[in-house]
Structures are given as C-alpha cells and as structure tokens.
C-alpha cells in the first residue's frame, strides 16, 4: 500500500486516476471530492506540467473528454504525417 501512495499523481488538489499517452502528449483525468467540479482533464507534458484543464461534475463526461482529446491528438499526428508521405510517393515516381 505504501508504494501505491508514493506513486499517486496530484495536481491542484486533483488525484490523477487515469491517463493516455499519444506520442509526446499525455491526457489525464483527475478527481477532487472537495472541488465544485469534481473531475478534470488536462493535457500533460513531462509527467508534471498540466495545462488546458476541462472541468466536469460527472465522471463519465470527464472520461469521454479525455478520450476525445486523445483521438484529436491521433488525428493531428496522422494529418501531420500523411502530407509528407504523399510528397515522398510523388518524388519516387
């Protein structure tokens, strides 16, 4: 139990309970039972730099937001890579 306590991630009073890493980006969801909006999602870099918080009173809405943010990051990465591949294909012809 002590190891689990040491591995807890907390930001602004919210305990992070789930996360998704996409490339260099990480999206997290946290809970603070004392806050007016008990749930939050953040983008996170370097395991401790949290930004662009979205706040929720419902756990399922917060989780959906985290997944939606991760999907948007995947789309962004795909769209960033795709034009470079098309250029390479044209140059090979």
PLY file of the C-alpha trace (Angstrom):
ply
format ascii 1.0
element vertex 93
property float x
property float y
property float z
element edge 92
property int vertex1
property int vertex2
end_header
0.00 0.00 0.00
2.86 2.41 0.73
4.22 2.05 -2.83
0.80 2.90 -4.24
0.67 6.05 -2.07
4.10 7.15 -3.36
3.06 6.68 -7.00
0.00 8.94 -6.70
-0.05 11.91 -9.03
-1.80 15.01 -7.72
-2.23 18.39 -9.38
-4.14 21.35 -7.91
-5.78 19.03 -5.38
-6.97 16.56 -8.05
-5.73 12.97 -7.88
-4.97 11.64 -11.35
-6.71 8.30 -11.77
-6.34 7.59 -15.50
-4.19 8.73 -18.41
-3.48 8.13 -22.09
-0.17 8.82 -23.83
-0.22 9.67 -27.53
3.25 10.38 -28.89
4.75 13.09 -26.68
1.35 14.20 -25.35
-0.40 12.76 -22.32
-4.03 13.33 -21.39
-5.08 12.75 -17.80
-8.28 12.73 -15.75
-8.38 13.53 -12.06
-10.82 13.77 -9.16
-11.13 16.13 -6.20
-14.15 15.41 -4.00
-13.85 18.87 -2.39
-13.97 20.87 -5.64
-17.19 22.28 -7.13
-16.34 20.42 -10.37
-15.05 17.13 -9.00
-13.43 15.93 -12.26
-10.88 17.47 -14.58
-8.97 16.53 -17.70
-5.64 18.10 -18.57
-3.01 17.75 -21.22
0.27 16.98 -19.51
3.91 17.13 -20.53
6.97 15.84 -18.66
4.72 13.96 -16.18
4.12 17.12 -14.13
3.25 20.08 -16.40
-0.56 20.16 -16.55
-2.40 22.61 -18.81
-5.66 23.30 -20.68
-7.96 21.96 -17.98
-11.56 20.98 -18.74
-13.73 20.67 -15.62
-16.75 18.38 -15.07
-19.18 17.33 -12.36
-19.71 13.90 -13.97
-17.04 11.16 -14.13
-18.25 9.67 -17.42
-18.20 13.11 -19.12
-14.64 13.64 -17.93
-13.54 10.24 -19.24
-15.23 10.91 -22.59
-13.40 14.23 -22.78
-10.04 12.58 -22.10
-10.68 10.02 -24.86
-11.88 12.74 -27.23
-8.75 14.79 -26.61
-6.60 11.72 -27.25
-8.47 10.98 -30.51
-7.94 14.59 -31.63
-4.21 14.21 -30.99
-4.14 10.99 -33.04
-5.90 12.78 -35.92
-3.46 15.67 -35.68
-0.48 13.32 -35.84
-1.98 11.37 -38.76
-2.64 14.57 -40.72
0.87 15.83 -40.00
2.46 12.63 -41.31
0.22 12.00 -44.32
1.32 15.01 -46.49
4.97 14.05 -46.09
4.24 10.51 -47.29
2.36 11.79 -50.34
5.31 14.03 -51.26
7.69 11.08 -50.97
5.43 8.95 -53.19
5.33 11.68 -55.87
9.12 12.06 -55.78
9.59 8.31 -56.28
7.52 8.30 -59.47
0 1
1 2
2 3
3 4
4 5
5 6
6 7
7 8
8 9
9 10
10 11
11 12
12 13
13 14
14 15
15 16
16 17
17 18
18 19
19 20
20 21
21 22
22 23
23 24
24 25
25 26
26 27
27 28
28 29
29 30
30 31
31 32
32 33
33 34
34 35
35 36
36 37
37 38
38 39
39 40
40 41
41 42
42 43
43 44
44 45
45 46
46 47
47 48
48 49
49 50
50 51
51 52
52 53
53 54
54 55
55 56
56 57
57 58
58 59
59 60
60 61
61 62
62 63
63 64
64 65
65 66
66 67
67 68
68 69
69 70
70 71
71 72
72 73
73 74
74 75
75 76
76 77
77 78
78 79
79 80
80 81
81 82
82 83
83 84
84 85
85 86
86 87
87 88
88 89
89 90
90 91
91 92
